[in-house]
Amino acid sequence: IVSVLGTLNFSLFVFNLIPLLPLDGGHAAGALWEGIRRLWARLRRRADPGHFDPIRLLPLTYVVAVAFMGMSVLLIAADIFDPVKIF
């Protein structure tokens, strides 16, 4: 049981690192993008471009959240109604 729980925990950790904004990986990707922009500006001897505004990506966040909900509904329905026996 401990092995199964450990595997589940690790799988959720890896899934959470996917670079989509509702997940933690999306926030890490935004921070990396801000660092790349600052490094690029520093190499070109320009002013600091400022902070990255993740609020501008909220429409993408909504799309990803709706896709996750749709996949959840589809998978729950596939568990309840066995699609192999239906067809």
C-alpha positions in Angstrom: 0.0 0.0 0.0 2.9 2.4 0.8 4.4 1.7 -2.6 1.0 2.5 -4.4 0.6 5.7 -2.4 4.2 6.7 -3.1 3.7 6.1 -6.8 0.4 8.1 -6.8 2.1 11.0 -5.0 5.0 11.0 -7.4 2.6 10.9 -10.4 0.7 13.8 -9.1 3.9 15.7 -8.5 5.0 15.2 -12.2 1.5 16.1 -13.5 1.5 19.3 -11.5 4.7 20.3 -13.2 3.2 20.4 -16.6 3.6 24.0 -17.8 0.0 25.0 -18.0 -1.2 28.0 -16.0 -3.7 26.4 -13.6 -0.9 24.0 -12.5 2.2 25.0 -10.6 4.3 24.3 -13.7 2.5 27.3 -15.4 3.6 29.6 -12.6 7.2 28.3 -12.9 7.1 28.8 -16.6 6.0 32.4 -16.1 8.9 32.9 -13.7 11.3 31.3 -16.2 10.0 33.5 -19.0 10.5 36.6 -16.8 14.1 35.5 -16.1 14.8 35.0 -19.8 13.4 38.4 -20.7 15.5 40.0 -18.0 18.6 38.1 -19.1 18.0 39.1 -22.7 17.6 42.7 -21.8 20.7 42.7 -19.7 22.7 41.1 -22.6 21.5 43.7 -25.0 22.2 46.5 -22.4 18.6 47.6 -22.3 16.3 48.5 -19.4 14.7 45.9 -17.3 11.4 44.9 -19.0 9.6 44.6 -15.7 7.5 41.8 -14.2 5.6 39.3 -16.2 1.9 39.7 -15.8 0.2 36.3 -15.6 -3.2 37.9 -15.5 -2.9 38.3 -19.3 -2.9 34.5 -19.6 -6.3 34.1 -17.8 -8.2 33.2 -21.0 -5.7 30.4 -21.6 -6.2 29.3 -18.0 -9.9 29.1 -18.5 -9.5 27.0 -21.6 -7.2 24.6 -19.9 -9.5 24.3 -16.8 -12.5 23.6 -19.0 -10.5 21.0 -20.9 -9.6 19.3 -17.6 -13.2 19.3 -16.5 -14.3 17.9 -19.8 -11.7 15.1 -19.6 -12.8 14.4 -16.1 -16.5 14.1 -17.1 -15.6 11.9 -20.1 -13.4 9.6 -18.0 -16.0 9.3 -15.2 -18.7 8.5 -17.8 -16.4 5.9 -19.3 -16.0 4.3 -15.9 -19.7 4.3 -15.2 -20.9 3.2 -18.7 -18.5 0.6 -20.2 -17.9 2.0 -23.7 -16.5 -1.3 -25.0 -19.7 -3.2 -24.3 -21.9 -0.4 -25.7 -20.4 -0.6 -29.2 
